[in-house]
């Protein structure tokens, strides 16, 4: 069965964001294709040459995160209406990843116990993406 893959949209800082996620989440950046590097480079507006058309981050455990920069028109309106959730086997790993992904962003719910996990927290990272991090899921 196919698994949904989040595809984040950025406003010219996709490469920076994906390198941050690679470090914060312990993933491997497998692809980073700019407009200038694409097979359609000769059809790209010059202002899109440096923007990322597609990036792929492989996460530990088999998850994926895709991203790209939006076209310059219409104006970029930010990431809205979605949170990315990460479940870790241990509270320690969850706290470590939460601290990393929230660095430079805003913690909206500090890590704390919940009825569904021994620890959970919420943040908005420095690029505007919302995250929920769980550690040691509990049966509900």
Contact map, one row per residue, 1 for C-alpha under 8 A:
11100000000000000000000000000000000000000000000000000000000000000000000000000000000000000000000000000000000000000000000000000000000000000000
11110000000000000000000000000000000000000000000000000000000000000000000000000000000000000000000000000000000000000000000000000000000000000000
11111000000000000000000000000000000000000000000000000000000000000000000000000000000000000000000000000000000000000000000000000000000000000000
01111100000000000000000000000000000000000000000000000000000000000000000000000000000000000000000000000000000000000000000000000000000000000000
00111110000000000000000000000000000000000000000000000000000000111100000000000000000000000000000000000000000000000000000000000000000000000000
00011111000000000000000000000000000000000000000000000000000000011110000000000000000100000000000000000000000000000000000000000000000000000000
00001111100000000000000000000000000000000000000000000000000000001111000000000000000000000000000000000000000000000000000000000000000000000000
00000111110000000000000000000000000000000000000000000000000000001111000000000010000000000000000000000000000000000000000000000000000000000000
00000011111001000000000000000000000000000000000000000000000000000011110000000110000000000000000000000000000000000000000000000000000000000000
00000001111111000000000000000000000000000000000000000000000000000011110000010110000000000000000000000000000000000000000000000000000000000000
00000000111111000000000000000000000000000000000000000000000000000000111100010100000000000000000000000000000000000000000000000000000000000000
00000000011111100000000000000000000000000000000000110000000000000000110000000000000000000000000000000000000000000000000000000000000000000000
00000000011111111000000000000000000000000000000000100000000000000000100000000000000000000000000000000000000000000000000000000000000000000000
00000000111111111100000000000000000000000000000000110000000000000011100000000000000000000000000000000000000000000000000000000000000000000000
00000000000111111110000000000001000000000000000000010010000000000000000000000000000000000000000000000000000000000000000000000000000000000000
00000000000011111111000000000000000000000000000000000000000000000000000000000000000000000000000000000000000000000000000000000000000000000000
00000000000011111111100000000000000000000000000000000000000000000000000000000000000000000000000000000000000000000000000000000010000000000000
00000000000001111111110000001000000000000000000000000010100000000010000000000000000000000000000000000000000000000000000000000000000000000000
00000000000000111111111000001000000000000000000000000000000000000000000000000000000000000000000000000000000000000000000000000000000000000000
00000000000000011111111100000000000000000000000000000000000000000000000000000000000000000000000000000000000000000000000000000000000000000000
00000000000000001111111111100000000000000000000000000000000000000000000000000000000000000000000000001000000000000000000000000000000000000000
00000000000000000111111111111000000000000000000000000000100000000000000000000000000000000000000000000000000000000000000000000000000000000000
00000000000000000011111111100000000000000000000000000000000000000000000000000000000000000000000000000000000000000000000000000000000000000000
00000000000000000001111111100000000000000000000000000000000000000000000000000000000000000000000010011000000000000000000000000000000000000000
00000000000000000000111111100000000000000000000000000000001000000000000000000000000000000000000010011000000000000000000000000000000000000000
00000000000000000000111111110000000000000000000000000000001100000000000000000000000000000000000000000000000000000000000000000000000000000000
00000000000000000000111111111000000000000000000000000000111100000000000000000000000000000000000000000000000000000000000000000000000000000000
00000000000000000000010001111100000000000000000000000000111000000000000000000000000000000000000000000000000000000000000000000000000000000000
00000000000000000110010000111111000000000000000000000011110000000000000000000000000000000000000000000000000000000000000000000000000000000000
00000000000000000000000000011111000000000000000000000011110000000000000000000000000000000000000000000000000000000000000000000000000000000000
00000000000000000000000000001111100000000000000000000111100000000000000000000000000000000000000000000000000000000000000000000000000000000000
00000000000000100000000000001111110000000000000000011111000000000000000000000000000000000000000000000000000000000000000000000000000000000000
00000000000000000000000000000011111011000000000000011110000000000000000000000000000000000000000000000000000000000000000000000000000000000000
00000000000000000000000000000001111111000000000011111100000000000000000000000000000000000000000000000000000000000000000000000000000000000000
00000000000000000000000000000000111111011001000111111000000000000000000000000000000000000000000000000000000000000000000000000000000000000000
00000000000000000000000000000000011111011101000111000000000000000000000000000000000000000000000000000000000000000000000000000000000000000000
00000000000000000000000000000000111111101000000010000000000000000000000000000000000000000000000000000000000000000000000000000000000000000000
00000000000000000000000000000000111111111000000000001000000000000000000000000000000000000000000000000000000000000000000000000000000000000000
00000000000000000000000000000000000011111100000000000000000000000000000000000000000000000000000000000000000000000000000000000000000000000000
00000000000000000000000000000000001101111111000000000000000000000000000000000000000000000000000000000000000000000000000000000000000000000000
00000000000000000000000000000000001111111111000010000000000000000000000000000000000000000000000000000000000000000000000000000000000000000000
00000000000000000000000000000000000100111111000000000000000000000000000000000000000000000000000000000000000000000000000000000000000000000000
00000000000000000000000000000000000000011111100000000000000000000000000000000000000000000000000000000000000000000000000000000000000000000000
00000000000000000000000000000000001100011111110110000000000000000000000000000000000000000000000000000000000000000000000000000000000000000000
00000000000000000000000000000000000000000011111110000000000000000000000000000000000000000000000000000000000000000000000000000000000000000000
00000000000000000000000000000000000000000001111110000000000000000000000000000000000000000000000000000000000000000000000000000000000000000000
00000000000000000000000000000000000000000000111111100000000000000000000000000000000000000000000000000000000000000000000000000000000000000000
00000000000000000000000000000000001100000001111111100000000000000000001100000000000000000000000000000000000000000000000000000000000000000000
00000000000000000000000000000000011110001001111111100000000000000000000000000000000000000000000000000000000000000000000000000000000000000000
00000000000000000000000000000000011100000000001111110000000000000000000000000000000000000000000000000000000000000000000000000000000000000000
00000000000111000000000000000000011000000000001111111000000000000001100000000000000000000000000000000000000000000000000000000000000000000000
00000000000101100000000000000001111000000000000001111110000000000001100000000000000000000000000000000000000000000000000000000000000000000000
00000000000000000000000000000001111001000000000000111110000000000001100000000000000000000000000000000000000000000000000000000000000000000000
00000000000000000000000000000011110000000000000000011111000000000111100000000000000000000000000000000000000000000000000000000000000000000000
00000000000000100100000000001111100000000000000000011111100000000111000000000000000000000000000000000000000000000000000000000000000000000000
00000000000000000000000000001111000000000000000000000111110000011110000000000000000000000000000000000000000000000000000000000000000000000000
00000000000000000100010000111110000000000000000000000011111000011100000000000000000000000000000000000000000000000000000000000000000000000000
00000000000000000000000000111100000000000000000000000001111101111000000000000000000000000000000000000000000000000000000000000000000000000000
00000000000000000000000011110000000000000000000000000000111111111000000000000000000000000000000000000000000000000000000000000000000000000000
00000000000000000000000001100000000000000000000000000000011111100000000000000000000000000000000000000000000000000000000000000000000000000000
00000000000000000000000000000000000000000000000000000000001111100000000000000000000000000000000000000000000000000000000000000000000000000000
00000000000000000000000000000000000000000000000000000000011111110000000000000000000000000000000000000000000000000000000000000000000000000000
00001000000000000000000000000000000000000000000000000000011111111000000000000000000000000000000000000000000000000000000000000000000000000000
00001100000000000000000000000000000000000000000000000001111001111100000000000000000000000000000000000000000000000000000000000000000000000000
00001111000000000000000000000000000000000000000000000001111000111110000000000000000000000000000000000000000000000000000000000000000000000000
00001111000000000000000000000000000000000000000000000111100000011111000000000000000000000000000000000000000000000000000000000000000000000000
00000111110001000100000000000000000000000000000000000111000000001111100000000000000000000000000000000000000000000000000000000000000000000000
00000011110001000000000000000000000000000000000000111110000000000111110000000000000000000000000000000000000000000000000000000000000000000000
00000000111111000000000000000000000000000000000000111100000000000011111000000000000000000000000000000000000000000000000000000000000000000000
00000000111100000000000000000000000000000000000000000000000000000001111100010000000000000000000000000000000000000000000000000000000000000000
00000000001000000000000000000000000000000000000100000000000000000000111111000000000000000000000000000000000000000000000000000000000000000000
00000000001000000000000000000000000000000000000100000000000000000000011111110000000000000000000000000000000000000000000000000000000000000000
00000000000000000000000000000000000000000000000000000000000000000000001111110000000000000000000000000000000000000000000000000000000000000000
00000000000000000000000000000000000000000000000000000000000000000000001111110000000000000000000000000000000000000000000000000000000000000000
00000000000000000000000000000000000000000000000000000000000000000000000111111000000000000000000000000000000000000000000000000000000000000000
00000000011000000000000000000000000000000000000000000000000000000000010111111100000000000000000000000000000000000000000000000000000000000000
00000000000000000000000000000000000000000000000000000000000000000000000000111110000000000000000000000000000000000000000000000000000000000000
00000000111000000000000000000000000000000000000000000000000000000000000000011111000000000000000000000000000000000000000000000001000000000000
00000001110000000000000000000000000000000000000000000000000000000000000000001111110000000000000000000000000000000000000000000001100000000000
00000000000000000000000000000000000000000000000000000000000000000000000000000111110000000000000000000000000000000000000000000000100000000000
00000000000000000000000000000000000000000000000000000000000000000000000000000011111000000000000000000000000000000000000000000000000000000000
00000000000000000000000000000000000000000000000000000000000000000000000000000011111100000000000000000000000000000000000000000000010000000000
00000000000000000000000000000000000000000000000000000000000000000000000000000000111110000000000000000000000000000000000000000000111100000000
00000100000000000000000000000000000000000000000000000000000000000000000000000000011111000000000000000000000000000000000000000000111100000000
00000000000000000000000000000000000000000000000000000000000000000000000000000000001111100000000000000000000000000000000000000000001111000000
00000000000000000000000000000000000000000000000000000000000000000000000000000000000111110000000000000000000000000000000000000000001111000000
00000000000000000000000000000000000000000000000000000000000000000000000000000000000011111000010000000000000000000000000000000000000011111000
00000000000000000000000000000000000000000000000000000000000000000000000000000000000001111110110000000000000000000000000000000000000011111000
00000000000000000000000000000000000000000000000000000000000000000000000000000000000000111110110000000000000000000000000000000000000000111000
00000000000000000000000000000000000000000000000000000000000000000000000000000000000000011111110000000000000000000000000000000000000000110000
00000000000000000000000000000000000000000000000000000000000000000000000000000000000000011111111000000000000000000000011000000000000001110000
00000000000000000000000000000000000000000000000000000000000000000000000000000000000000000111111100000000000000000000000000000000000000100000
00000000000000000000000000000000000000000000000000000000000000000000000000000000000000011111111110000000000000000000000000000000000000100000
00000000000000000000000000000000000000000000000000000000000000000000000000000000000000111111111111000000000000000000001100000000000011100000
00000000000000000000000000000000000000000000000000000000000000000000000000000000000000000011111111100000000000100000000000000000000000100000
00000000000000000000000000000000000000000000000000000000000000000000000000000000000000000001111111110000000000000000000000000000000000000000
00000000000000000000000110000000000000000000000000000000000000000000000000000000000000000000111111111000000000000000000000000000000010000000
00000000000000000000000000000000000000000000000000000000000000000000000000000000000000000000011111111100000000000000000010000000000010000000
00000000000000000000000000000000000000000000000000000000000000000000000000000000000000000000001111111110000000000000000000000000000000000000
00000000000000000000000110000000000000000000000000000000000000000000000000000000000000000000000111111110000000000000000000000000000000000000
00000000000000000000100110000000000000000000000000000000000000000000000000000000000000000000000011111110100000000000000000001000000000000000
00000000000000000000000000000000000000000000000000000000000000000000000000000000000000000000000001111111111000000000000000111100000000000000
00000000000000000000000000000000000000000000000000000000000000000000000000000000000000000000000000111111110000000000000000001100000000000000
00000000000000000000000000000000000000000000000000000000000000000000000000000000000000000000000000000111110000000000000000001100000000000000
00000000000000000000000000000000000000000000000000000000000000000000000000000000000000000000000000001111111000000000000000111111000000000000
00000000000000000000000000000000000000000000000000000000000000000000000000000000000000000000000000000111111100000000000000111100000000000000
00000000000000000000000000000000000000000000000000000000000000000000000000000000000000000000000000000100111111000000000011110000000000000000
00000000000000000000000000000000000000000000000000000000000000000000000000000000000000000000000000000000011111000000000011110000000000000000
00000000000000000000000000000000000000000000000000000000000000000000000000000000000000000000000000000000001111100000000011100000000000000000
00000000000000000000000000000000000000000000000000000000000000000000000000000000000000000000000000000000001111110000000111000000000000000000
00000000000000000000000000000000000000000000000000000000000000000000000000000000000000000000001000000000000011111000001111000000000000000000
00000000000000000000000000000000000000000000000000000000000000000000000000000000000000000000000000000000000001111100011110000000000000000000
00000000000000000000000000000000000000000000000000000000000000000000000000000000000000000000000000000000000000111110111100000000000000000000
00000000000000000000000000000000000000000000000000000000000000000000000000000000000000000000000000000000000000011111111100000000000000000000
00000000000000000000000000000000000000000000000000000000000000000000000000000000000000000000000000000000000000001111110000000000000000000101
00000000000000000000000000000000000000000000000000000000000000000000000000000000000000000000000000000000000000000111110000000000000000001111
00000000000000000000000000000000000000000000000000000000000000000000000000000000000000000000000000000000000000001111111100000000000001111100
00000000000000000000000000000000000000000000000000000000000000000000000000000000000000000010000000000000000000011111111100000000000001111100
00000000000000000000000000000000000000000000000000000000000000000000000000000000000000000010010000000000000000111100111110000000000001110000
00000000000000000000000000000000000000000000000000000000000000000000000000000000000000000000010000000000000001111100111111000000000111100000
00000000000000000000000000000000000000000000000000000000000000000000000000000000000000000000000001000000001111110000001111100000000111000000
00000000000000000000000000000000000000000000000000000000000000000000000000000000000000000000000000000000001111100000000111110000011110000000
00000000000000000000000000000000000000000000000000000000000000000000000000000000000000000000000000000100111110000000000011111000011100000000
00000000000000000000000000000000000000000000000000000000000000000000000000000000000000000000000000000100111100000000000001111111111000000000
00000000000000000000000000000000000000000000000000000000000000000000000000000000000000000000000000001111110000000000000000111111111000000000
00000000000000000000000000000000000000000000000000000000000000000000000000000000000000000000000000000111110000000000000000011111100000000000
00000000000000001000000000000000000000000000000000000000000000000000000000000000000000000000000000000000100000000000000000011111100000000000
00000000000000000000000000000000000000000000000000000000000000000000000000000110000000000000000000000000100000000000000000011111110000000000
00000000000000000000000000000000000000000000000000000000000000000000000000000011001100000000000000000000000000000000000000011111111000000000
00000000000000000000000000000000000000000000000000000000000000000000000000000000011100000000000000000000000000000000000001111001111100000000
00000000000000000000000000000000000000000000000000000000000000000000000000000000001111000000000000000000000000000000000001111000111110000000
00000000000000000000000000000000000000000000000000000000000000000000000000000000001111000000000000000000000000000000000111100000011111000000
00000000000000000000000000000000000000000000000000000000000000000000000000000000000011110000010011000000000000000000000111000000001111100000
00000000000000000000000000000000000000000000000000000000000000000000000000000000000011110010010000000000000000000000111110000000000111111000
00000000000000000000000000000000000000000000000000000000000000000000000000000000000000111111111000000000000000000000111100000000000011111000
00000000000000000000000000000000000000000000000000000000000000000000000000000000000000111110000000000000000000000000111000000000000001111100
00000000000000000000000000000000000000000000000000000000000000000000000000000000000000111000000000000000000000000001110000000000000001111110
00000000000000000000000000000000000000000000000000000000000000000000000000000000000000000000000000000000000000000011110000000000000000011111
00000000000000000000000000000000000000000000000000000000000000000000000000000000000000000000000000000000000000000001000000000000000000001111
00000000000000000000000000000000000000000000000000000000000000000000000000000000000000000000000000000000000000000011000000000000000000000111
